[in-house]
Amino acid sequence: MFTIEHGYDATTITLVDEDQAPLREDVIINAFEDCITVTQFDPRTDTAQQVTLSMTQLRDLSAALDLPEGVYRIRPEGS
């Protein structure tokens, strides 16, 4: 299950783990104009862990999900 909320400066997507045990904490993705943050609570340390991706890193991650093992570089259109 997931939710999507549109705010003033970001769109927030929350991914809820509904699979079989052991379940993981919710993942919260905030999409800003210039970056994406991915946050998940870590019960072992009792803190929220956050990763920030640039829009270029997000583009590369999106492309990588559908590619086989290897090293790639995305070329600008028309190159």
N, CA, C and O atoms as a GROMACS GRO file, in nm:
protein
  316
    1MET      N    1   0.085  -0.117   0.000
    1MET     CA    2   0.000   0.000   0.000
    1MET      C    3   0.089   0.123   0.000
    1MET      O    4   0.200   0.120   0.054
    2PHE      N    5   0.042   0.231  -0.061
    2PHE     CA    6   0.114   0.356  -0.056
    2PHE      C    7   0.016   0.472  -0.058
    2PHE      O    8  -0.099   0.459  -0.103
    3THR      N    9   0.064   0.587  -0.009
    3THR     CA   10  -0.016   0.709  -0.013
    3THR      C   11   0.064   0.816  -0.087
    3THR      O   12   0.187   0.812  -0.090
    4ILE      N   13  -0.008   0.912  -0.146
    4ILE     CA   14   0.053   1.026  -0.213
    4ILE      C   15  -0.014   1.152  -0.160
    4ILE      O   16  -0.137   1.163  -0.159
    5GLU      N   17   0.068   1.248  -0.117
    5GLU     CA   18   0.017   1.376  -0.069
    5GLU      C   19   0.094   1.488  -0.136
    5GLU      O   20   0.217   1.485  -0.141
    6HIS      N   21   0.022   1.586  -0.190
    6HIS     CA   22   0.086   1.701  -0.254
    6HIS      C   23   0.084   1.818  -0.157
    6HIS      O   24  -0.023   1.861  -0.113
    7GLY      N   25   0.203   1.869  -0.124
    7GLY     CA   26   0.215   1.985  -0.036
    7GLY      C   27   0.263   2.105  -0.113
    7GLY      O   28   0.277   2.101  -0.235
    8TYR      N   29   0.289   2.214  -0.040
    8TYR     CA   30   0.332   2.338  -0.104
    8TYR      C   31   0.466   2.322  -0.173
    8TYR      O   32   0.482   2.364  -0.288
    9ASP      N   33   0.564   2.262  -0.104
    9ASP     CA   34   0.699   2.254  -0.160
    9ASP      C   35   0.746   2.113  -0.194
    9ASP      O   36   0.858   2.095  -0.241
   10ALA      N   37   0.660   2.013  -0.171
   10ALA     CA   38   0.702   1.875  -0.199
   10ALA      C   39   0.582   1.784  -0.218
   10ALA      O   40   0.472   1.812  -0.169
   11THR      N   41   0.606   1.676  -0.290
   11THR     CA   42   0.510   1.567  -0.298
   11THR      C   43   0.565   1.456  -0.210
   11THR      O   44   0.682   1.419  -0.221
   12THR      N   45   0.481   1.401  -0.122
   12THR     CA   46   0.525   1.298  -0.028
   12THR      C   47   0.456   1.166  -0.062
   12THR      O   48   0.334   1.159  -0.070
   13ILE      N   49   0.538   1.063  -0.082
   13ILE     CA   50   0.488   0.927  -0.106
   13ILE      C   51   0.530   0.842   0.013
   13ILE      O   52   0.648   0.842   0.050
   14THR      N   53   0.436   0.771   0.073
   14THR     CA   54   0.466   0.682   0.185
   14THR      C   55   0.438   0.539   0.142
   14THR      O   56   0.326   0.507   0.101
   15LEU      N   57   0.539   0.453   0.151
   15LEU     CA   58   0.526   0.312   0.116
   15LEU      C   59   0.509   0.232   0.244
   15LEU      O   60   0.592   0.240   0.334
   16VAL      N   61   0.401   0.156   0.253
   16VAL     CA   62   0.371   0.078   0.372
   16VAL      C   63   0.393  -0.069   0.340
   16VAL      O   64   0.338  -0.121   0.243
   17ASP      N   65   0.474  -0.137   0.421
   17ASP     CA   66   0.504  -0.279   0.400
   17ASP      C   67   0.389  -0.362   0.454
   17ASP      O   68   0.369  -0.371   0.575
   18GLU      N   69   0.314  -0.424   0.364
   18GLU     CA   70   0.201  -0.509   0.403
   18GLU      C   71   0.228  -0.657   0.373
   18GLU      O   72   0.138  -0.740   0.379
   19ASP      N   73   0.353  -0.688   0.342
   19ASP     CA   74   0.389  -0.825   0.309
   19ASP      C   75   0.390  -0.910   0.435
   19ASP      O   76   0.356  -0.863   0.544
   20GLN      N   77   0.430  -1.033   0.422
   20GLN     CA   78   0.437  -1.122   0.537
   20GLN      C   79   0.553  -1.082   0.628
   20GLN      O   80   0.647  -1.016   0.584
   21ALA      N   81   0.545  -1.122   0.752
   21ALA     CA   82   0.649  -1.089   0.852
   21ALA      C   83   0.784  -1.142   0.805
   21ALA      O   84   0.784  -1.244   0.737
   22PRO      N   85   0.898  -1.082   0.836
   22PRO     CA   86   0.907  -0.961   0.918
   22PRO      C   87   0.881  -0.836   0.834
   22PRO      O   88   0.937  -0.819   0.726
   23LEU      N   89   0.795  -0.749   0.886
   23LEU     CA   90   0.761  -0.626   0.816
   23LEU      C   91   0.866  -0.519   0.842
   23LEU      O   92   0.928  -0.518   0.948
   24ARG      N   93   0.885  -0.431   0.747
   24ARG     CA   94   0.979  -0.320   0.758
   24ARG      C   95   0.902  -0.192   0.790
   24ARG      O   96   0.781  -0.184   0.767
   25GLU      N   97   0.972  -0.093   0.842
   25GLU     CA   98   0.911   0.037   0.871
   25GLU      C   99   0.870   0.106   0.740
   25GLU      O  100   0.923   0.075   0.634
   26ASP      N  101   0.775   0.199   0.750
   26ASP     CA  102   0.732   0.275   0.633
   26ASP      C  103   0.850   0.348   0.571
   26ASP      O  104   0.942   0.388   0.641
   27VAL      N  105   0.846   0.364   0.440
   27VAL     CA  106   0.944   0.443   0.367
   27VAL      C  107   0.874   0.570   0.320
   27VAL      O  108   0.768   0.563   0.258
   28ILE      N  109   0.933   0.685   0.350
   28ILE     CA  110   0.874   0.813   0.313
   28ILE      C  111   0.965   0.879   0.209
   28ILE      O  112   1.084   0.900   0.233
   29ILE      N  113   0.907   0.912   0.094
   29ILE     CA  114   0.980   0.973  -0.016
   29ILE      C  115   0.925   1.114  -0.036
   29ILE      O  116   0.806   1.132  -0.062
   30ASN      N  117   1.012   1.214  -0.023
   30ASN     CA  118   0.973   1.352  -0.047
   30ASN      C  119   1.037   1.398  -0.177
   30ASN      O  120   1.159   1.392  -0.192
   31ALA      N  121   0.954   1.444  -0.270
   31ALA     CA  122   1.002   1.494  -0.398
   31ALA      C  123   0.998   1.646  -0.397
   31ALA      O  124   0.890   1.705  -0.399
   32PHE      N  125   1.116   1.708  -0.395
   32PHE     CA  126   1.128   1.852  -0.401
   32PHE      C  127   1.164   1.892  -0.543
   32PHE      O  128   1.180   1.806  -0.630
   33GLU      N  129   1.178   2.020  -0.567
   33GLU     CA  130   1.211   2.070  -0.700
   33GLU      C  131   1.349   2.023  -0.745
   33GLU      O  132   1.368   1.993  -0.863
   34ASP      N  133   1.446   2.015  -0.652
   34ASP     CA  134   1.584   1.987  -0.690
   34ASP      C  135   1.641   1.857  -0.634
   34ASP      O  136   1.756   1.823  -0.663
   35CYS      N  137   1.564   1.784  -0.554
   35CYS     CA  138   1.614   1.659  -0.497
   35CYS      C  139   1.499   1.573  -0.448
   35CYS      O  140   1.384   1.615  -0.440
   36ILE      N  141   1.536   1.449  -0.415
   36ILE     CA  142   1.442   1.352  -0.357
   36ILE      C  143   1.503   1.304  -0.225
   36ILE      O  144   1.622   1.272  -0.220
   37THR      N  145   1.422   1.297  -0.119
   37THR     CA  146   1.472   1.238   0.005
   37THR      C  147   1.395   1.110   0.032
   37THR      O  148   1.274   1.101   0.009
   38VAL      N  149   1.467   1.010   0.081
   38VAL     CA  150   1.408   0.882   0.118
   38VAL      C  151   1.439   0.861   0.266
   38VAL      O  152   1.555   0.860   0.305
   39THR      N  153   1.335   0.845   0.348
   39THR     CA  154   1.351   0.835   0.492
   39THR      C  155   1.284   0.708   0.543
   39THR      O  156   1.175   0.673   0.499
   40GLN      N  157   1.351   0.640   0.636
   40GLN     CA  158   1.294   0.522   0.700
   40GLN      C  159   1.342   0.518   0.845
   40GLN      O  160   1.460   0.539   0.873
   41PHE      N  161   1.250   0.491   0.937
   41PHE     CA  162   1.284   0.480   1.078
   41PHE      C  163   1.360   0.349   1.100
   41PHE      O  164   1.322   0.244   1.048
   42ASP      N  165   1.468   0.357   1.178
   42ASP     CA  166   1.549   0.240   1.212
   42ASP      C  167   1.526   0.207   1.360
   42ASP      O  168   1.579   0.276   1.447
   43PRO      N  169   1.448   0.102   1.389
   43PRO     CA  170   1.419   0.071   1.530
   43PRO      C  171   1.542   0.027   1.609
   43PRO      O  172   1.541   0.034   1.732
   44ARG      N  173   1.647  -0.019   1.541
   44ARG     CA  174   1.769  -0.061   1.612
   44ARG      C  175   1.839   0.058   1.676
   44ARG      O  176   1.894   0.048   1.786
   45THR      N  177   1.838   0.172   1.606
   45THR     CA  178   1.905   0.291   1.658
   45THR      C  179   1.806   0.396   1.709
   45THR      O  180   1.847   0.498   1.764
   46ASP      N  181   1.677   0.370   1.691
   46ASP     CA  182   1.570   0.462   1.733
   46ASP      C  183   1.586   0.598   1.666
   46ASP      O  184   1.558   0.701   1.728
   47THR      N  185   1.630   0.598   1.540
   47THR     CA  186   1.644   0.722   1.464
   47THR      C  187   1.592   0.701   1.322
   47THR      O  188   1.581   0.589   1.273
   48ALA      N  189   1.561   0.811   1.258
   48ALA     CA  190   1.522   0.807   1.118
   48ALA      C  191   1.647   0.821   1.033
   48ALA      O  192   1.729   0.909   1.057
   49GLN      N  193   1.661   0.735   0.934
   49GLN     CA  194   1.773   0.739   0.841
   49GLN      C  195   1.725   0.803   0.712
   49GLN      O  196   1.619   0.768   0.661
   50GLN      N  197   1.804   0.897   0.659
   50GLN     CA  198   1.761   0.968   0.538
   50GLN      C  199   1.872   0.967   0.433
   50GLN      O  200   1.990   0.982   0.463
   51VAL      N  201   1.830   0.950   0.309
   51VAL     CA  202   1.919   0.956   0.193
   51VAL      C  203   1.863   1.064   0.101
   51VAL      O  204   1.742   1.070   0.078
   52THR      N  205   1.952   1.148   0.048
   52THR     CA  206   1.911   1.252  -0.047
   52THR      C  207   1.970   1.219  -0.184
   52THR      O  208   2.091   1.196  -0.197
   53LEU      N  209   1.884   1.218  -0.286
   53LEU     CA  210   1.926   1.191  -0.424
   53LEU      C  211   1.904   1.315  -0.507
   53LEU      O  212   1.802   1.382  -0.495
   54SER      N  213   2.002   1.347  -0.593
   54SER     CA  214   1.980   1.455  -0.690
   54SER      C  215   1.884   1.402  -0.797
   54SER      O  216   1.858   1.283  -0.805
   55MET      N  217   1.833   1.493  -0.877
   55MET     CA  218   1.743   1.451  -0.984
   55MET      C  219   1.816   1.363  -1.085
   55MET      O  220   1.755   1.273  -1.143
   56THR      N  221   1.946   1.387  -1.106
   56THR     CA  222   2.025   1.302  -1.195
   56THR      C  223   2.038   1.162  -1.138
   56THR      O  224   2.026   1.064  -1.212
   57GLN      N  225   2.063   1.151  -1.008
   57GLN     CA  226   2.073   1.019  -0.946
   57GLN      C  227   1.940   0.946  -0.953
   57GLN      O  228   1.937   0.825  -0.976
   58LEU      N  229   1.830   1.017  -0.935
   58LEU     CA  230   1.698   0.955  -0.945
   58LEU      C  231   1.672   0.904  -1.086
   58LEU      O  232   1.620   0.794  -1.104
   59ARG      N  233   1.710   0.984  -1.187
   59ARG     CA  234   1.695   0.941  -1.327
   59ARG      C  235   1.775   0.812  -1.351
   59ARG      O  236   1.726   0.718  -1.413
   60ASP      N  237   1.900   0.812  -1.302
   60ASP     CA  238   1.985   0.694  -1.321
   60ASP      C  239   1.929   0.572  -1.249
   60ASP      O  240   1.931   0.462  -1.303
   61LEU      N  241   1.878   0.591  -1.127
   61LEU     CA  242   1.818   0.481  -1.053
   61LEU      C  243   1.698   0.425  -1.128
   61LEU      O  244   1.681   0.304  -1.139
   62SER      N  245   1.615   0.513  -1.178
   62SER     CA  246   1.497   0.470  -1.254
   62SER      C  247   1.536   0.388  -1.376
   62SER      O  248   1.474   0.285  -1.403
   63ALA      N  249   1.637   0.432  -1.448
   63ALA     CA  250   1.685   0.359  -1.566
   63ALA      C  251   1.746   0.225  -1.525
   63ALA      O  252   1.727   0.125  -1.594
   64ALA      N  253   1.819   0.223  -1.414
   64ALA     CA  254   1.890   0.102  -1.371
   64ALA      C  255   1.795  -0.011  -1.332
   64ALA      O  256   1.833  -0.128  -1.340
   65LEU      N  257   1.675   0.022  -1.289
   65LEU     CA  258   1.582  -0.082  -1.245
   65LEU      C  259   1.543  -0.177  -1.358
   65LEU      O  260   1.500  -0.290  -1.332
   66ASP      N  261   1.557  -0.133  -1.484
   66ASP     CA  262   1.516  -0.215  -1.597
   66ASP      C  263   1.633  -0.265  -1.682
   66ASP      O  264   1.612  -0.314  -1.793
   67LEU      N  265   1.756  -0.253  -1.631
   67LEU     CA  266   1.872  -0.293  -1.710
   67LEU      C  267   1.944  -0.412  -1.647
   67LEU      O  268   1.937  -0.432  -1.526
   68PRO      N  269   2.012  -0.492  -1.730
   68PRO     CA  270   2.093  -0.602  -1.676
   68PRO      C  271   2.220  -0.549  -1.612
   68PRO      O  272   2.251  -0.430  -1.623
   69GLU      N  273   2.294  -0.636  -1.546
   69GLU     CA  274   2.419  -0.601  -1.482
   69GLU      C  275   2.514  -0.535  -1.580
   69GLU      O  276   2.524  -0.577  -1.696
   70GLY      N  277   2.586  -0.432  -1.535
   70GLY     CA  278   2.682  -0.364  -1.622
   70GLY      C  279   2.707  -0.222  -1.577
   70GLY      O  280   2.657  -0.180  -1.472
   71VAL      N  281   2.784  -0.148  -1.656
   71VAL     CA  282   2.814  -0.007  -1.631
   71VAL      C  283   2.753   0.074  -1.744
   71VAL      O  284   2.769   0.041  -1.861
   72TYR      N  285   2.681   0.180  -1.707
   72TYR     CA  286   2.607   0.257  -1.807
   72TYR      C  287   2.627   0.406  -1.787
   72TYR      O  288   2.658   0.450  -1.676
   73ARG      N  289   2.608   0.482  -1.894
   73ARG     CA  290   2.603   0.628  -1.887
   73ARG      C  291   2.487   0.671  -1.976
   73ARG      O  292   2.478   0.630  -2.092
   74ILE      N  293   2.400   0.754  -1.922
   74ILE     CA  294   2.287   0.803  -2.001
   74ILE      C  295   2.333   0.925  -2.079
   74ILE      O  296   2.385   1.020  -2.020
   75ARG      N  297   2.315   0.922  -2.209
   75ARG     CA  298   2.354   1.034  -2.294
   75ARG      C  299   2.235   1.127  -2.313
   75ARG      O  300   2.121   1.082  -2.323
   76PRO      N  301   2.262   1.257  -2.318
   76PRO     CA  302   2.154   1.352  -2.346
   76PRO      C  303   2.093   1.322  -2.483
   76PRO      O  304   2.161   1.272  -2.573
   77GLU      N  305   1.966   1.351  -2.498
   77GLU     CA  306   1.898   1.327  -2.625
   77GLU      C  307   1.967   1.405  -2.736
   77GLU      O  308   2.005   1.520  -2.716
   78GLY      N  309   1.984   1.343  -2.851
   78GLY     CA  310   2.048   1.407  -2.965
   78GLY      C  311   2.198   1.388  -2.971
   78GLY      O  312   2.264   1.438  -3.063
   79SER      N  313   2.254   1.316  -2.874
   79SER     CA  314   2.400   1.294  -2.873
   79SER      C  315   2.435   1.163  -2.939
   79SER      O  316   2.552   1.127  -2.947
   0.00000   0.00000   0.00000
